[in-house]
Amino acid sequence: MRNTANKPKLDVKKVVLAYSGGLDTSAIVPWLKDNYGCEVIAFAADVGQGADELEGLEEKAIASGASECHIVDLKEQFVKDFIYPTITTGAVYEDDYLLGTSMARPIIAQAQVDIARKVGADALSHGCTGKGNDQVRFEGAFAALAPDLPVIAPWREWDMVSREDLLDYLASRNVKTSSSATKIYSRDANAWHISHEGGELENPWNAPSKEVWTMTVDPEDAPNTPELVSVVFDKGGLTHVNGKALSPYNVLVALNRIGAAHGVGRIDIVENRLVGMKSRGCYETPGGTIMMKAYKALECLVLDKSAFKFREQIGLEYAHVMYDGRYFTAINDSLLAAANSFAQLVSGEVVIKLYKGNATVVQRQSPNSLYSEDFATFGADDVYDQSHAEGFIRLFSLSSRISHMNKQK
């Protein structure tokens, strides 16, 4: 390991650390005190990762050397102000990834800055590695919200390169940890999803084992009988599940439970990280998959061709904005505003059939629907004169006609 005896140039008195209680951040607390001689304030965000990950967290942070630990409940705000707006954009990164980790980072960073201001900290710190996207997402948010606060990223400073190194360091500081050198997977969970990396997944030729998946039932083991789930949207926000009014967070909890039981929402992808390398990950997003399918089903009813095409362009661009950690930027605000203008039309009910890993829209209705059975029918009608199509086609294909005439000359 690197000799950390050399005192860093940065003079820090009090730092707020984004703390999860995992091996990395458990080691960062004493490391900051050893190498910066500063007070460490631990901060943890409850974004729906589950009670198991938060239980005993404050005691653990104090035991590792933190002077305080702030746990902030962000679940409802996360779903209402970050997840729902992202759904209205239709953002899906590289055709598959529903941006679960990406969406949580700006709200966590925002709350971390708020804590730093509250306790009078003069620096921020995180446990992101120098290979990943999260370092960019956190520090991009810090730059926008608190450019005066320097950021300490231990993984870019220390020489510890393995779990064994971190465990040895904690042992040398008499800091207890439940982590072990045999941990296989790296996981990140919140209300929207859980991600899995590492282990056999590092080789794209290896199929994920059953041990990878922790949230959803294997589609092969899912019920042999389909289940119908009804969802209701009001101006882009999902308000009811199976006729029951629920808060944004509880909507997601309900759909996660229903979707997970049918193996909905599993993906296995190789994605392009922002830092240039490719990474392989498995993601489980059962409730989110249902919500995205239902939302798009209503969009297909209420948006005309040009509007829907533009919304698709918004989704493509916004996926990169969110993935790249550019939430607190002008382009983010502009894209969300554009998507929200379309979302005002997205009201209605959708019924989705869940079966063996699939979520299929089977019914949809909206008071703003542009669909008219009178016009679309294959039977006889009195509202559409098919002979009118001839003039439209001649005008629509006029440029092709002129091009051919030019070639004949």
Secondary structure, DSSP 8 states (H G I E B T S, - for coil): ---TTS--S---SEEEEE--SSHHHHHHHHHHHHHH--EEEEEEEESSS-HHHHTTHHHHHHHTT-SEEEEEE-HHHIIIIIIHHHHHHT--BTTTB--HHHHHHHHHHHHHHHHHHHHT-SEEE----TTSSHHHHHHHHHHHH-TTS-EE-GGGT----SHHHHHHHHHHTT---S--TT--EEEEE-SS-EEEEEGGGGSTTS---TTT--SS--GGGS-SS-EEEEEEEETTEEEEETTEE--HHHHHHHHHHHHHTTTTTEEEEEEE-TTS-EEEEEEE-HHHHHHHHHHHHHHHHHS-HHHHHHHHHHHHHHHHHHHTT--SSHHHHHHHHHHHHHHTT--EEEEEEEETTEEEEEEEE-TT----HHHH-SS--SS--GGGHHHHHHHHTHHHHHHHHHHH-
